Amino acid sequence: MKKMYYNNYICQKLGKIENLEIKENKSTELKKNEVRLKVLAIGLNYVDTLMIKGDYQYKNELPFVPGTEACGIIIEENCNDIKLLNRKAIIFSKSGCFSEETIINVSQLVLLEKKFSSLDGASFFSSALTAYVALLEKAKIKKNNFILITGASGGVGQACVKLALHLKARVICIVSNKKKAALLKKLGVKKITFINNDIKKEVMEFTNNKGANIVLDINGLLKEKNILSGLSWNGKYLIVGFTDNNISTIKTNYILIKSIQIFGVRAGEFLRRCSITKKKNIIKDIFSLYTRGVFKLEKYSIKPFNKLIYELIKIRDRKSIGKIIIKTKYLGDV
């Protein structure tokens, strides 16, 4: 294949997003079972900010190209499978997506039909997978369960809210401002409480003093608020992530008294450790839910490649609502 030049964002040292650099690169040779993709669109996620800062549990070896989610077209393969060429795919990785071109092992791709929206392909799967693993695989959520969700206005939060509502659960969301509350009301959430309210009181009133069956903590709010106080007997507390390194501790006697079940949710790792059959079934279920509108994003912001740093800073500073997608120069080609 003719050598091509492309731009990407490089993290030379862990720390500030502002330290990312745009560099021009020349295409390199593929290793066995790798494919080369022309990146069309990139989905930004909070986890990207943590990886750049060095606060995520997985550490990329420096220097590295950040970015965990994108959609692209396969333009070269070393898998002995020419049918892969010109296939559209979701790139689901621990790095490498903040680029106009990327190389990845074929096992880290989810193949798409050509007609599938590139913008949706770059933006829904990571959040949908987290919601699926959290609610169905871990929490085993049931109809009429009460679920309390933190960080509900973000990409992962919205996916969790929509899946919970689809499964006929009764959703309670904690938000920090009226703009986020308005967005969640449009999704169909009936009970919204603000972070400075008496959360336990409102939860108990809404649940007829039974408490929430599930607390889904997407942003680590437990460090700031005792959101477990509104959890029911034998309730489930799911840890999805943290903002600003707000990692907390839970007293074991409290877990004992309420018979609380605690789950950590690492959706990507969960999928990687599944059997091939289970992995295929989960992906099939997620796309089925997508076609029924559960995971399809109603609205997202689309920004050019050279604005990636600025948009990622908005996510880090919690000034964004919903999903932000970065388009590359290749998006108009398909």
C-alpha positions as CSV (number, residue, x, y, z in Angstrom):
1,M,0.0,0.0,0.0
2,K,1.2,3.5,-0.8
3,K,2.5,5.4,2.3
4,M,0.0,8.0,3.4
5,Y,0.3,10.9,5.8
6,Y,-2.3,11.6,8.5
7,N,-2.6,13.7,11.7
8,N,-3.3,12.5,15.2
9,Y,-3.1,13.8,18.8
10,I,-0.2,12.6,20.9
11,C,0.0,12.4,24.7
12,Q,3.7,12.8,25.4
13,K,3.3,13.0,29.2
14,L,0.4,12.4,31.6
15,G,-1.4,15.5,32.9
16,K,-3.3,18.2,31.2
17,I,-5.5,17.8,28.1
18,E,-4.0,21.1,27.0
19,N,-0.6,19.4,26.6
20,L,-1.8,17.2,23.7
21,E,0.0,17.8,20.4
22,I,-1.2,17.4,16.8
23,K,1.4,15.6,14.8
24,E,1.7,14.4,11.2
25,N,2.6,10.8,10.7
26,K,3.5,8.3,8.0
27,S,1.5,5.1,7.7
28,T,3.3,2.1,9.1
29,E,3.2,-1.6,8.2
30,L,0.5,-3.9,9.6
31,K,1.2,-6.8,11.9
32,K,-0.7,-10.1,11.7
33,N,-4.5,-9.8,12.3
34,E,-4.3,-6.0,12.2
35,V,-6.4,-3.7,10.0
36,R,-5.9,0.0,9.0
37,L,-8.9,2.3,9.1
38,K,-9.6,5.7,7.8
39,V,-11.3,7.3,10.7
40,L,-14.5,9.1,9.9
41,A,-15.8,10.3,13.3
42,I,-14.6,10.1,16.9
43,G,-16.7,9.9,20.1
44,L,-15.4,11.8,23.1
45,N,-15.7,10.2,26.5
46,Y,-14.9,11.2,30.1
47,V,-12.6,8.1,30.3
48,D,-10.4,9.8,27.7
49,T,-9.7,12.6,30.1
50,L,-8.8,10.2,32.8
51,M,-6.4,8.3,30.6
52,I,-4.6,11.5,29.6
53,K,-4.4,12.6,33.2
54,G,-3.1,9.2,34.3
55,D,-6.0,8.6,36.7
56,Y,-7.6,5.6,34.9
57,Q,-7.0,2.0,36.1
58,Y,-5.5,1.1,32.7
59,K,-2.3,2.9,31.9
60,N,-1.2,3.4,28.3
61,E,2.5,3.3,27.6
62,L,3.9,6.8,26.8
63,P,3.7,8.4,24.3
64,F,0.3,7.3,23.1
65,V,-2.6,8.4,21.0
66,P,-5.7,8.8,23.2
67,G,-9.2,8.0,22.2
68,T,-11.4,5.0,23.0
69,E,-14.2,5.2,20.5
70,A,-14.5,6.0,16.8
71,C,-16.0,4.9,13.5
72,G,-14.0,4.2,10.4
73,I,-13.6,2.4,7.0
74,I,-11.1,-0.5,6.7
75,I,-8.7,0.4,3.9
76,E,-6.1,-2.3,4.5
77,E,-6.0,-5.7,6.2
78,N,-3.5,-8.3,7.2
79,C,-6.0,-11.0,8.3
80,N,-6.1,-13.0,5.1
81,D,-9.7,-11.7,4.6
82,I,-10.1,-9.3,1.7
83,K,-13.9,-9.1,2.5
84,L,-12.9,-6.7,5.3
85,L,-11.8,-4.1,2.8
86,N,-14.1,-1.1,2.6
87,R,-16.2,-2.3,5.5
88,K,-17.4,0.3,8.0
89,A,-16.6,-0.5,11.7
90,I,-16.8,0.7,15.2
91,I,-13.4,1.0,16.8
92,F,-13.6,0.1,20.4
93,S,-10.1,0.4,22.0
94,K,-8.1,1.6,25.0
95,S,-6.3,4.1,22.8
96,G,-5.6,5.3,19.2
97,C,-8.9,6.9,18.2
98,F,-7.8,10.6,18.3
99,S,-6.5,10.2,14.8
100,E,-7.3,10.5,11.1
101,E,-6.0,6.9,10.6
102,T,-5.6,4.1,13.0
103,I,-4.3,0.5,13.1
104,I,-6.1,-2.0,15.4
105,N,-6.4,-5.7,15.9
106,V,-9.5,-7.0,14.0
107,S,-10.8,-8.4,17.3
108,Q,-11.4,-4.9,18.6
109,L,-13.8,-4.0,15.8
110,V,-17.6,-4.2,15.5
111,L,-18.4,-4.4,11.8
112,L,-21.3,-2.2,10.5
113,E,-23.4,-2.0,7.3
114,K,-22.2,0.7,5.0
115,K,-25.5,2.6,5.4
116,F,-25.1,2.7,9.2
117,S,-24.6,6.3,10.4
118,S,-20.9,7.1,10.9
119,L,-21.9,9.6,13.6
120,D,-23.9,7.1,15.5
121,G,-21.2,4.5,15.0
122,A,-18.7,6.8,16.7
123,S,-20.9,7.7,19.6
124,F,-23.4,5.1,20.9
125,F,-21.6,1.7,21.4
126,S,-19.4,2.5,24.4
127,S,-22.2,4.1,26.4
128,A,-24.7,1.4,25.3
129,L,-22.3,-1.4,26.3
130,T,-21.8,0.2,29.8
131,A,-25.6,0.5,30.2
132,Y,-26.2,-3.1,29.1
133,V,-23.5,-4.6,31.3
134,A,-24.5,-2.5,34.3
135,L,-28.3,-3.0,34.2
136,L,-28.7,-6.4,32.6
137,E,-25.5,-8.3,33.5
138,K,-24.8,-6.9,36.9
139,A,-27.9,-5.4,38.5
140,K,-30.3,-7.9,36.8
141,I,-32.8,-5.0,36.7
142,K,-36.5,-6.0,36.7
143,K,-39.8,-4.3,35.8
144,N,-40.9,-1.7,38.5
145,N,-37.5,-1.7,40.2
146,F,-36.5,1.7,41.5
147,I,-33.2,2.9,40.2
148,L,-31.3,6.0,41.4
149,I,-28.8,7.3,38.8
150,T,-26.1,9.9,39.2
151,G,-24.4,11.6,36.2
152,A,-27.5,10.9,34.2
153,S,-27.2,13.7,31.6
154,G,-23.9,12.5,30.1
155,G,-23.6,9.9,27.3
156,V,-23.4,6.9,29.6
157,G,-26.1,8.3,31.9
158,Q,-28.5,8.9,29.0
159,A,-28.0,5.3,27.8
160,C,-28.6,3.9,31.2
161,V,-31.8,6.1,31.7
162,K,-33.2,5.0,28.3
163,L,-32.5,1.3,28.9
164,A,-34.0,1.5,32.4
165,L,-37.1,3.2,31.1
166,H,-37.4,0.7,28.2
167,L,-37.3,-2.2,30.8
168,K,-40.1,-0.5,32.7
169,A,-38.0,0.4,35.7
170,R,-38.8,3.6,37.7
171,V,-36.0,6.0,37.3
172,I,-34.8,8.7,39.8
173,C,-32.0,11.0,38.6
174,I,-29.7,13.4,40.6
175,V,-28.6,16.5,38.6
176,S,-26.7,19.7,39.3
177,N,-28.7,22.2,37.3
178,K,-32.1,22.9,35.6
179,K,-30.6,22.4,32.1
180,K,-29.7,18.8,32.8
181,A,-33.0,18.3,34.5
182,A,-34.9,19.5,31.4
183,L,-32.9,17.1,29.2
184,L,-33.8,14.1,31.4
185,K,-37.5,15.1,31.5
186,K,-37.5,15.0,27.7
187,L,-36.2,11.4,27.9
188,G,-39.2,10.5,30.1
189,V,-37.7,10.6,33.7
190,K,-40.5,11.3,36.2
191,K,-38.5,11.9,39.3
192,I,-35.5,14.3,39.3
193,T,-33.8,15.7,42.4
194,F,-31.0,18.3,42.6
195,I,-27.7,17.5,44.3
196,N,-28.3,20.0,47.1
197,N,-31.7,18.7,48.0
198,D,-32.5,16.1,50.7
199,I,-31.9,13.2,48.4
200,K,-32.8,10.5,50.9
201,K,-36.1,12.1,51.7
202,E,-37.1,12.5,48.1
203,V,-36.1,9.0,47.2
204,M,-38.1,7.5,50.1
205,E,-41.1,9.6,49.2
206,F,-41.0,8.5,45.6
207,T,-40.5,4.8,46.5
208,N,-43.2,4.7,49.3
209,N,-40.5,4.3,51.9
210,K,-39.1,1.2,50.3
211,G,-35.9,2.8,49.0
212,A,-34.2,2.3,45.6
213,N,-33.5,-1.2,44.6
214,I,-30.4,-0.1,42.6
215,V,-28.0,2.9,42.9
216,L,-26.1,3.4,39.7
217,D,-23.2,5.8,40.5
218,I,-21.7,7.0,37.2
219,N,-19.7,10.0,38.6
220,G,-18.7,8.9,42.1
221,L,-21.2,11.1,43.9
222,L,-21.0,8.8,46.9
223,K,-17.9,10.7,48.1
224,E,-20.0,13.9,48.3
225,K,-23.4,12.6,49.2
226,N,-24.5,9.5,51.1
227,I,-26.6,8.2,48.2
228,L,-26.7,4.7,49.8
229,S,-29.0,6.0,52.6
230,G,-31.9,5.7,50.2
231,L,-31.0,2.2,49.1
232,S,-33.4,-0.6,50.0
233,W,-32.7,-3.8,52.0
234,N,-30.6,-6.1,49.8
235,G,-30.2,-3.2,47.4
236,K,-27.4,-3.1,44.8
237,Y,-24.8,-0.3,44.4
238,L,-23.1,-0.2,41.0
239,I,-19.8,1.8,40.6
240,V,-19.4,3.0,37.0
241,G,-16.8,5.7,37.3
242,F,-15.5,8.8,39.1
243,T,-15.0,12.5,38.3
244,D,-12.2,14.6,39.8
245,N,-10.7,11.4,41.4
246,N,-13.6,11.4,43.9
247,I,-13.0,7.8,45.1
248,S,-14.7,7.1,48.4
249,T,-14.8,4.3,51.0
250,I,-17.8,2.4,52.3
251,K,-18.0,1.1,55.9
252,T,-18.4,-2.6,55.9
253,N,-20.9,-2.5,58.8
254,Y,-23.2,-0.4,56.6
255,I,-22.9,-3.0,53.9
256,L,-23.8,-5.7,56.4
257,I,-26.7,-4.0,58.0
258,K,-28.5,-3.3,54.7
259,S,-27.2,-6.5,53.1
260,I,-25.9,-4.3,50.2
261,Q,-24.5,-5.9,47.1
262,I,-21.7,-3.9,45.4
263,F,-20.6,-4.3,41.8
264,G,-17.9,-2.6,39.8
265,V,-18.8,-2.0,36.2
266,R,-15.9,-2.2,33.6
267,A,-18.0,-2.9,30.5
268,G,-15.1,-3.1,28.0
269,E,-13.2,-5.5,30.1
270,F,-16.4,-7.5,30.7
271,L,-16.9,-7.9,27.0
272,R,-13.2,-8.8,26.4
273,R,-13.4,-11.6,29.0
274,C,-16.7,-13.1,27.7
275,S,-16.8,-16.2,25.6
276,I,-17.0,-15.6,21.9
277,T,-20.7,-16.7,21.9
278,K,-21.7,-14.5,24.8
279,K,-19.8,-11.5,23.2
280,K,-21.7,-12.0,20.0
281,N,-25.0,-12.2,21.8
282,I,-24.4,-9.0,23.8
283,I,-23.4,-7.1,20.6
284,K,-26.5,-8.5,18.8
285,D,-28.7,-7.4,21.7
286,I,-27.2,-3.9,21.8
287,F,-27.8,-3.4,18.1
288,S,-31.4,-4.7,18.5
289,L,-32.0,-2.2,21.2
290,Y,-30.4,0.5,19.0
291,T,-32.8,-0.3,16.1
292,R,-35.7,0.0,18.5
293,G,-34.5,3.5,19.4
294,V,-33.3,2.7,22.9
295,F,-29.7,3.5,22.3
296,K,-30.0,5.8,19.3
297,L,-28.9,9.3,20.3
298,E,-31.4,12.0,19.8
299,K,-28.9,14.8,19.7
300,Y,-25.2,15.3,19.7
301,S,-22.7,18.1,19.0
302,I,-20.5,17.7,16.0
303,K,-17.1,19.5,15.9
304,P,-14.1,19.6,13.6
305,F,-10.9,17.6,14.2
306,N,-8.9,20.8,15.2
307,K,-11.4,21.5,18.0
308,L,-10.9,18.2,19.8
309,I,-8.8,19.5,22.7
310,Y,-11.3,22.3,23.4
311,E,-14.3,19.9,23.4
312,L,-12.5,17.4,25.6
313,I,-11.8,20.2,28.1
314,K,-15.5,20.9,28.3
315,I,-16.1,17.2,29.2
316,R,-13.3,17.3,31.8
317,D,-14.8,20.5,33.3
318,R,-18.3,19.0,33.3
319,K,-19.6,21.8,31.0
320,S,-20.9,19.5,28.3
321,I,-24.3,17.8,28.0
322,G,-24.8,14.7,25.9
323,K,-22.4,13.3,23.4
324,I,-19.7,15.3,21.5
325,I,-18.5,13.9,18.2
326,I,-15.4,15.0,16.3
327,K,-15.5,14.7,12.5
328,T,-12.4,14.1,10.4
329,K,-11.7,15.3,6.9
330,Y,-12.9,11.8,5.6
331,L,-16.4,12.0,7.0
332,G,-17.8,13.4,3.7
333,D,-16.3,10.6,1.7
334,V,-18.9,8.0,2.6
